[in-house]
Amino acid sequence: MSAKIVWTKIDEAPALAAYCFLPVVKSFVKETGIEVELKDISLAGRIIANFPEHLTDEQKIPDYLAELGELAKTPEANIIKLPNISASVPQLTAAIKELQAKGYILPDYPEVPKTEEEKNIKAKYAKILGSAVNPVLREGNSDRRASASVKKFAQKYPHKMMKPWPDSGSKARVAHMNQKDFYGTEKSVTMSNDEIAKIEFVDSLGNITSLKEKVKLIKGEVVDASVMNIKELRKFYAEQIEEAKKDSVLLSLHLKATMMKVSDPIMFGHAVSVYFKDALEKHAQTLKEIGANVNNGLMDVLEKLKKLPDEKRYEIEADINKAFETQPELAMVDSRIGKTNLHVPNDVIIDASMPNIVRDGGKMWNRKDEL
C-alpha cells in the first residue's frame, strides 16, 4: 500500500493558508510516491454530510470526519489537521443560509424546537456545533508538541512585548469565582459495584426533573459531578464589572464555549445580561418575541433587532449603547468593526486568549484599536 497524507479542508484563514501551502506540499512529495488526499471537514462540509436525506446525489458528500476518526486509530494514519471553525450558533445558521442560497434544501436550525422532527434536526446540528472535530481526530496518536528547535528559538528570542505586570503599565488581574461554581461543588465517587444510575435536577421547592435515565456504571468507574449556582455567578459578574469600572481597566470574559458547548454559552449569556442589564430588562418582552438569545452573544441580539420596525430598533440599540457609556470599557475582539469581547461566545477561547494577554504584558485591545 502506498503512503498517504490526508490534508483537511477547512474554513476561513486556515483555508487561505492551505490554498497557498498545499500546492507546495504536493509538489514536494510528487516524486516520492506519497499521495496527498483532501478531505472536507469544513463547517459547510459537515452540515452537508449530516443531512444526505435532504440532498440530491450530486450534492451529497461522505462523512469525512467519521472516516478520519476511524483512520486516526490506525497505525497508517497520517492526518494534517488544520485549524477549523468551532462553530457558534450564529456561524452555523449563517452557513446554513449560505448553503440554502446555493440550492441545498437543508432544514433551518430550530433554536426552540417544538416538534419531534425539530428536536431531531437540532440534535443533528448539535453534533456540528463547537469543537466537533478535535475530540474525534485526537482519539488517535495526536502529536501537538512544538519541536525542540521552535522551543529553543522562543526561549532565546522571547516576544518583544512580553513583560511582567505591572512593569508593562498594566493593571490587569485575573478574577474567578470563589464558591458555588463547578470547581467548588465538584464531587466524585468510585463505584463499588455495577449500577444503573439516573441524573435528576431537584429545584428549591423539591420538584424533580429527570435529565437522563438508565446510565450504566461499572465497578471501579469514577463518577464525577458538579453544578454552577447561577445566582452566585451573576453576583460575581456584577462585582467584577464594578471592580473594572473602579480600576479603569478593560473588562473581558474568558470561557471555552467551543468545547464546553452546553454550559459555557449559558454562562456567557449571563455575562451579557448582567452587563447590559438595564437595556435587556427594559425591552425583555420585545426581545423574547423576536427570539433574541443572549447565550449567542450581543451579536445575536443586534441581528434579531433587524426584525423590528426602524423606530423600535433604534430605541433598543440606543439603550444598549448607553451601557458602553456607564459600564467599564469592554476588551475588543476586533476594534475595527466594533466587535467586543461579549459579541460572540466562541470568539474568545480561554486557552488561546489568556496566553495572548500574558504575551502582551497584561493588555488587550480597546475600542480605539489601541493595546
N, C-alpha and C positions, 0 to 999 in steps of 0.2 A: 504494500500500500504506500502511495506517495505521501510525502509530508504535506500538511496543510495548515495554513494560518487563517483563522476566522477573524475578520475585521468587522466590527459592529457599526451599522448605520444608525446614526443618532440625529440630534436636533441642534439648532441654533449655532452658537460659536464653535463648539467642537466639530459640528458638521462642516463648517467652513474650513477648519484646520484639516479635516480629512480630505476635502477636495484638493487641497494643496499637497498634502503629505502622502496620501495613498498611492498616487501615480509613481512617486519616488520609490516607495517600498516595493511596488510591483516590478519596477524596472530593476531594482537592486537584486531581487530574488529570481528574476526571469530565467537565468541560465542555470539555476541550481536545482530545478525540478520541484521547487516548493510552490504550491498553489496558494493564492490568496483569494479567499471567498468572502463576499459581502453578505451579511445577514441583517435584516431590518428589525431593530428593536426600538425604533423611534416611537414617540408617543402616538403619532398617526398610524404607524405600522402595528402597534399593539392594539389600538382600537379596532382596526380592520380585521386583525387576526381573531379577535374575540367575538365578532358578530358575523360569521360567514352566512348564517341563515337569512340575512338581510341583503346580501350582495349577489351580483352576477358572478359567473365563473371567472370572467376576465378581471374582476375587482378583487377576488379572494387572494389572500396570501397565507402561507402556513404560519403557525405559531412558532416563530423562530426562537422566542425567549424560552419556551418549553424545551425545544430541541437543544438549545445551548445549555440549559440546565442539566439535561441528561449527559451531554458531551462533557461538561465540566467535571463530572465524577469519574471520567475515564483517564487512563494514562496518556492517551493520544491527544488530549485536549491542548490546544494552543490558541487561546482566545485573547484578542486585543480588544478590551472593553473601554471605549472612550466614555467620557462623562456624558450622562444622559439626563433628560429632564426628570426631576422628581415632581410630577405634576400636581398642582393645586387644582381645586375645583374650577376656578376661573380659566386656568390654562386648558383643562380638559374640555370645558364647554366651548372655548374658542376653537380648539382643534376639531371638535365635532361639527361645529358650524362651517368651518372651512372645508371639511370633507363633504358635508351635505351639499355645499355650493358647487362642488366638483362632480356631483352626481351619485355620491354614495348615500343610499337610503338607510341611514343609521338612525336609531331612536334617540330622542333628546335625553339628556341626563335629568332624571327626576329628583330634584333636591328634596322634595317631600312626597315620597311615593304613597299613592292612595289605593292602588290595586295590587294583586299578587304579581301581575305582569310587570308593573312598575318596580316592585320590590326586587324582582329577579333581574331586571335591567340595571338597577342601581348596584346590586351585588356584583354583577359582571364588571361594571365600570369601577367598582371599588378595588378590583384586582389590578387596575391600571394606575390608580392614584398613588401618590407618594413614592417612596423608594421601592418600586415594584421589581426593579431589575437586580439591584445589588444582592438581596438575600438569595436570589436564585443562582446567580453566577458565582457567588462566593461559597457555595457549598463544596466546591472542588478545592484544589490546591492553589488558592489565590495568593499571589505574591504581590504585596503592595509596598514593600520596603524600598527605601531610597538606597541607591548604590553607595558604596563606601566613598567613591570619588566625589559624589554630589555632597555627601555629608561633610567631607573634609573641606570642600570649597566653601560651603556655607559657614563653617566654623572659622575659616581663615578670613573670609570676607563677609562679615555679618551685615545685615541690611542697614543702610546708612541712617535710616530713621529710627532704628531700634535703640531706645534709651530707657533707662529706669524711670519710674514715676517717683516723686514729682519733678525730677530734674528736667523732664521733657516739657514742663509747663502745664501738664495735665492734672486735673483734679479728679480724674475718673476713679471709680471704685466699682467693685462687683458686689451686688446685693443678692441675697437669696432668702427664701423663707426659713424660719427657724422652728416651725412646728406645724403639725397637721397637714403636711404635704406628703408626696409619695415616699420620700426618704424617711420622714419621721413616723409614718404609720405602718411601715413595712413589717410584715410578719411572715414567717416561714415554718414549715413543719416537714419532717421526713416521715413518709408513710411506713407504718409498721406492718401493714397488710395490703393486699389488693382491695381497692374500694371503688364504689361508684359515687361520685360527688355531684353537687349541683351548685350553681352560683346564683345568689339572690341579693337583691337590694332591699334593705329594710329602712323605711323613712322614719322621721322623728315621731310619727304617730303610730309606728309599729306595723304599718301596711307593708306587705311583702310583694315585690315584683320579681318574678323568675326571669333571670337573664340567660341562663343556659342549663339545660337538663342533661343528666347522664354523662358526666365527664369521667372517663375511665382513668383510674390511677393505679399504679403498680407498686408493689413493695419496694422500698428504698428510694422511691421518687421524691424529689423535693418540690413541695407546693408552696408558691410564694404569692402574696397578695398585698396590695397597698391601696390607699384611697387618697383623693385630694379633697380637702374641705374648701368649697367654693367661697364661703363667707370669709374664711381666713385669707384665701388667695386675693380676693378683691380688696380686702383691708391692706394687704401687703402692697398691692399695686398703688393704692391711694397714698400710702405712706411714702413710697419711693417717688411718686410724682411730686409730692410736696418737698421731699428732700432735694430732688433735682432742681426744682424751682428755686429753693433757698440757696443752693450752691451755684446756681447759674451754669449748670452743665447740661450737655445733651442727654436726653433720655432715650434708651434703647432696650429692646426686649430680645432675648436670645433663647430660642427653643429649637426643637428639631421636629417640625411638623411633617417633614418628608418621611421619616421612619416611624415616629410616634403619631401616626396619621389619624388616630381616634382621639387621644387625649389632648395633644398639643394644639390642634386648631381650636379646640374649645377654650383652652387656657389663653390662647392668642385673642380669641373673641372677647373674653372678659377684659383683657387689657385695653382693647379698642373701646369697649363700652364704658370703662371707667374713665379713660382719658377724654372721651367725647360725651361724657355722661349727660350734660345739660341738653345738648342738641338731640341726642338719641332718645332721651326720655320725653322731651317736648314733642317729638314727632313719631313716637313709638307706633301709634296706630297706623299712620300712613306708611311707615317703613315695613310694617308687618304685611300690609295689603299688597305692596309691590314685591314682596319676597326678599327684601334685603337681609343678608346674613352676615353679621359681624365676624363669625367664625372664619369667613373667607376674606376678612380684612376690609380696610376702608375702601379699597378699590371696588369691591363688590357693591358696597353701599352707594358709591358715586355712580357706578354703572347703572344700578337699578333706578336711580333718581331720574334717568333719562326717559323712563316710562311716564313721568308726570308732566302735566302742563308746565310751560316755562316759568310762570309766575310762582308756582308752588316749589318747583325745583330750585329756583334761585333763592327762595326763602330758606329752604333747608340747607343749601350749600353755604349761605351766609352764616347760619347758626353754627355749622361745622367749622367754618373758618375762624369763628370767634375763639374757638378752643386754642388755636395756634397763637392767639394774642394773650390769652390768660394762663395757659399751661406752659410748662417748661418746653423748650425747643426740642423737637424730635431729631434724632440722628437720621441721616438720609441714606437710602439705597442708591438713588440716582437723583442728585440735586438738580441736574439739567432739565429733568422733566417733572420735578416736584414729587417724586416718589419717596415716601417716608418709610421708616422702619415698621410702621403699622399698616402699610398698604396691602401687603400680601403675605400670608403666613409662611410660605415656602421660600421667600426671598432672603431670609436671614437664618442660616443654619449654624447652630452654636459651635460645632467642631470646625467650621470654616471661618466664622465671623470673629470668634474670640482670639485666635492666633493673629488675625489681621490687626486687631486692636493692640495687642502686645507688640507686634512688629512696628506699628505706627506710633509707639510711645504713648499709648493710652488715649489715642484720639480717633474720632470718626468725622465724617463729612457733614457739614451743616447746610442750610438752605442756600447759602451764598456760594456753594461749591468750594468751601474752604475746609482744610483739615484742622 
